[in-house]
Amino acid sequence: MKNSKVQIYKGNFLPIPFDAQIREDPTLRERLKAHLSEKYNELRPEIHVSDLVFCLRKSAFQKLNPKPVDDQSLSFFTAGRGHHDILEGLHGAEKEKEIRYEGVVGHIDIFENEPIEIKTTRSFQREVKRHWILQLGYYCAMLNKNEGKLIILYLFPKKQPEKEKDGFLIETYSIHFNDLEIIRKDLLQRRDQLIKALEKKDPMSAPKTEEEWLCRACPYREECGGEK
């Protein structure tokens, strides 16, 4: 196989005590991409909490007309999964706990008498996002637990580093949900809306998200046509 690029580095150019030839390895790259694509494109026929947290219409499209994850999203998923594994392992509690409630499946990052969710974000903003609270609330309602915890790993420091508390880019929160019954009703309502769209084989009948940032990167934006 012809190499697309060959660079020869000598000690004069890099601080290493030997000569080195560095060649791109497209075969290894494609093997990695194929393995990761197979993992992240695996079809999940059941209704998962993650199907209900964001856009129900997108979830219906994904189940009825699945598309492969694009390369950039694949890279982001892989990086996020790696950070999750490290934090889950360090915590020492039960990890990746599967729970089920009324036909909905959930996978909790860490369980230690209460659900603990890990989130990684590339955002410079230090904020607790709505969909993180929604997901954690669903887990608490499914488990009949009023308390849950959130671990947020910020991959980048603030644009104004002096405003950071310190150099540790992880923030943690305890969250108390006052009325689990309201959360359960919301969970089951969204479950039913998604199931109805799947039974009709009509993704457009499922509600669309109101959050425009989700639409901008949605792989089904063209099929959705921008309709509410």
QUISUL-V913147 format. One record per residue. N is the residue number from 1. OMEGA is omega in whole degrees, 0 to 359 (999 if undefined). Layout:
BEGIN
n->N omega->OMEGA
n->N omega->OMEGA
END
This chain:
BEGIN
n->1 omega->181
n->2 omega->179
n->3 omega->181
n->4 omega->181
n->5 omega->176
n->6 omega->177
n->7 omega->178
n->8 omega->180
n->9 omega->177
n->10 omega->182
n->11 omega->180
n->12 omega->187
n->13 omega->179
n->14 omega->181
n->15 omega->176
n->16 omega->187
n->17 omega->180
n->18 omega->175
n->19 omega->181
n->20 omega->172
n->21 omega->181
n->22 omega->180
n->23 omega->172
n->24 omega->181
n->25 omega->183
n->26 omega->180
n->27 omega->178
n->28 omega->180
n->29 omega->181
n->30 omega->177
n->31 omega->178
n->32 omega->181
n->33 omega->181
n->34 omega->180
n->35 omega->181
n->36 omega->178
n->37 omega->179
n->38 omega->182
n->39 omega->187
n->40 omega->178
n->41 omega->180
n->42 omega->182
n->43 omega->178
n->44 omega->185
n->45 omega->182
n->46 omega->176
n->47 omega->179
n->48 omega->178
n->49 omega->180
n->50 omega->176
n->51 omega->187
n->52 omega->187
n->53 omega->185
n->54 omega->185
n->55 omega->180
n->56 omega->180
n->57 omega->177
n->58 omega->179
n->59 omega->178
n->60 omega->177
n->61 omega->183
n->62 omega->181
n->63 omega->182
n->64 omega->182
n->65 omega->186
n->66 omega->176
n->67 omega->178
n->68 omega->177
n->69 omega->180
n->70 omega->188
n->71 omega->181
n->72 omega->179
n->73 omega->178
n->74 omega->178
n->75 omega->180
n->76 omega->179
n->77 omega->182
n->78 omega->179
n->79 omega->179
n->80 omega->179
n->81 omega->179
n->82 omega->178
n->83 omega->177
n->84 omega->183
n->85 omega->181
n->86 omega->182
n->87 omega->178
n->88 omega->181
n->89 omega->181
n->90 omega->185
n->91 omega->175
n->92 omega->180
n->93 omega->177
n->94 omega->182
n->95 omega->180
n->96 omega->180
n->97 omega->178
n->98 omega->176
n->99 omega->180
n->100 omega->178
n->101 omega->175
n->102 omega->177
n->103 omega->178
n->104 omega->181
n->105 omega->176
n->106 omega->175
n->107 omega->183
n->108 omega->182
n->109 omega->180
n->110 omega->175
n->111 omega->179
n->112 omega->186
n->113 omega->176
n->114 omega->180
n->115 omega->177
n->116 omega->181
n->117 omega->177
n->118 omega->178
n->119 omega->173
n->120 omega->182
n->121 omega->176
n->122 omega->183
n->123 omega->173
n->124 omega->183
n->125 omega->177
n->126 omega->182
n->127 omega->176
n->128 omega->188
n->129 omega->184
n->130 omega->184
n->131 omega->174
n->132 omega->179
n->133 omega->180
n->134 omega->181
n->135 omega->179
n->136 omega->178
n->137 omega->177
n->138 omega->179
n->139 omega->180
n->140 omega->180
n->141 omega->179
n->142 omega->182
n->143 omega->185
n->144 omega->178
n->145 omega->180
n->146 omega->184
n->147 omega->173
n->148 omega->180
n->149 omega->181
n->150 omega->174
n->151 omega->181
n->152 omega->176
n->153 omega->177
n->154 omega->185
n->155 omega->180
n->156 omega->175
n->157 omega->176
n->158 omega->177
n->159 omega->175
n->160 omega->187
n->161 omega->183
n->162 omega->179
n->163 omega->176
n->164 omega->175
n->165 omega->178
n->166 omega->182
n->167 omega->183
n->168 omega->189
n->169 omega->176
n->170 omega->175
n->171 omega->183
n->172 omega->182
n->173 omega->167
n->174 omega->185
n->175 omega->178
n->176 omega->178
n->177 omega->188
n->178 omega->187
n->179 omega->182
n->180 omega->182
n->181 omega->177
n->182 omega->180
n->183 omega->179
n->184 omega->179
n->185 omega->179
n->186 omega->178
n->187 omega->183
n->188 omega->177
n->189 omega->179
n->190 omega->174
n->191 omega->183
n->192 omega->179
n->193 omega->179
n->194 omega->180
n->195 omega->180
n->196 omega->179
n->197 omega->179
n->198 omega->179
n->199 omega->178
n->200 omega->186
n->201 omega->184
n->202 omega->180
n->203 omega->183
n->204 omega->179
n->205 omega->178
n->206 omega->180
n->207 omega->178
n->208 omega->179
n->209 omega->174
n->210 omega->184
n->211 omega->187
n->212 omega->181
n->213 omega->176
n->214 omega->182
n->215 omega->186
n->216 omega->183
n->217 omega->186
n->218 omega->180
n->219 omega->181
n->220 omega->183
n->221 omega->181
n->222 omega->179
n->223 omega->182
n->224 omega->175
n->225 omega->177
n->226 omega->181
n->227 omega->176
n->228 omega->999
END
